[in-house]
Amino acid sequence: MDETPVPEPPFESAPAALPEPPPGPSLELPPGPSLEPSLEPSPELPADPSPEPRKPSALVAGLAVLALAVAAGVVIFWPDRPEPATATAIPSASVTPSASATPLTPLQQVDALLDAQVQALVKGDEAGWLAPVDPKLQGRYRTIFQNLRALEVTAADLTIDGEPKMDGAVMKVRVDLNYCFSGADCPAHRSDPAAGAPALINTLTWTPRAGSYVITAMAGAGVQNYLQPAPWENAALTFAQGKRVIVAGPKSQAKNVRRTLPLAEKAAAVADRYGVQLHNEQPKYRIYLADDKGWKNWYSGLAPNWSVAYHLPLNGVGSDIVVKSSEAMSGSDRELTEIIQHEMGHAVTLNDTRNWDDEDDLWLIEGVAEYIGYQPSKPQNSYSRDALRYIQARRGAIKTIALPKLTAKSDDLTVARLYATGHFGVGCIAEKFGEEKMFNFVSLVLREGLELDVASQAALDKPFKTVDKACVSWIKQKL
């Protein structure tokens, strides 16, 4: 069938290194988990920049938020949310009908096998999941089963999409595996991979065997799907599971997976506080540690080349956090925590949003993620201060906290300025109006899609122009 064009994935990411600055004061980074794309401090930034999901570069490091939030310059598309569909067991049709029953067509037989197979996945029945699979494919199917079970798949569906192609008795047909994790309301299947529940889309070859059908090949379906390849579909992962977080990675990342879990649990405790405040509590956070190969390939490999981590909504049904291990693991535990906490900040502020176009609000997306990622430190006690001082010395003082969106041509200083200015802007609003009103403002803009001035009047009781002017002055004082 025709390919379905899919919009770019909603990423939040980090910037690249800045030019070598003169020595400056070291920045005290707050201990604890961090979220979003985190960047490692780069030798080119002022003294001791701290990474966030930050930039892989010095400036990027301090702008951790900047990196992880793949949103840096990427539009987040949220799918329609049809009525939730639960993975309710469906009586499987008999592949061998009785003499009195109307014989099932080949497609009906395959559909019945898929019904039984997906029920087995949700129930944790590995033998049932493998039952219709040829032995030569069982290794890959077993990997998918074990990874999804470890990730706490709670709802799934296998849907035939489109007309089958027959080669004699052999059938090839597109089959979508829709999945949801950790108690999320799972939307019904949609043919558009950017809508409905997230999906793994493949063309399966079904071959007649012993009065039934067996899956003898699995191949791409020629459908653009930014959620493929998923980290869990091709290789067995190693896992570490805590109360609030699941960390996973290739076998080569086993040591890093164990190191990350306790830091991520601490970060989750911080992010959870804001999730409650925003009425957007997350059932669980999932973090994938990518080796270099996975970083280039997972989720279409579209993360900006200057990022070290990103947060990716799964069609609005939960989200994943992906961390570039070779970059993030070279820093301190504090830096790694900030990266993770920054990305989790994206989860609690962006997941399940009703805002269809927040690209123009990137300064606020990254600013609030930095605000959460650096907790309990304030912007003026974070790497954002060193970065902003350095940038303003070369580009001049800022004139607004609502900086324009980034583009593919934005250089490192532009990216870093957006992250640092956004961080200070959010911090200013919190200090002048209180954290509760600041988050009300964030929610109205990022989650409800209101214009800045409308949200400012409603949440802060001031026109945004007034708030902006006051915060520009506040930033100058704090620097």
Secondary structure as GFF3:
##gff-version 3
##sequence-region A 1 479
A	DSSP	alpha_helix	58	62	.	.	.	ID=ss1
A	DSSP	alpha_helix	106	123	.	.	.	ID=ss2
A	DSSP	alpha_helix	126	130	.	.	.	ID=ss3
A	DSSP	three_ten_helix	135	137	.	.	.	ID=ss4
A	DSSP	alpha_helix	138	150	.	.	.	ID=ss5
A	DSSP	beta_strand	153	160	.	.	.	ID=ss6
A	DSSP	beta_strand	165	167	.	.	.	ID=ss7
A	DSSP	beta_strand	170	181	.	.	.	ID=ss8
A	DSSP	beta_strand	199	209	.	.	.	ID=ss9
A	DSSP	beta_strand	212	220	.	.	.	ID=ss10
A	DSSP	beta_strand	237	241	.	.	.	ID=ss11
A	DSSP	beta_strand	245	250	.	.	.	ID=ss12
A	DSSP	three_ten_helix	251	253	.	.	.	ID=ss13
A	DSSP	alpha_helix	254	277	.	.	.	ID=ss14
A	DSSP	beta_strand	285	290	.	.	.	ID=ss15
A	DSSP	alpha_helix	292	297	.	.	.	ID=ss16
A	DSSP	three_ten_helix	298	301	.	.	.	ID=ss17
A	DSSP	beta_strand	309	313	.	.	.	ID=ss18
A	DSSP	beta_strand	319	324	.	.	.	ID=ss19
A	DSSP	alpha_helix	325	328	.	.	.	ID=ss20
A	DSSP	alpha_helix	333	350	.	.	.	ID=ss21
A	DSSP	three_ten_helix	359	361	.	.	.	ID=ss22
A	DSSP	alpha_helix	362	373	.	.	.	ID=ss23
A	DSSP	three_ten_helix	379	381	.	.	.	ID=ss24
A	DSSP	alpha_helix	383	395	.	.	.	ID=ss25
A	DSSP	alpha_helix	412	433	.	.	.	ID=ss26
A	DSSP	alpha_helix	435	442	.	.	.	ID=ss27
A	DSSP	pi_helix	443	447	.	.	.	ID=ss28
A	DSSP	alpha_helix	452	459	.	.	.	ID=ss29
A	DSSP	alpha_helix	464	478	.	.	.	ID=ss30
###
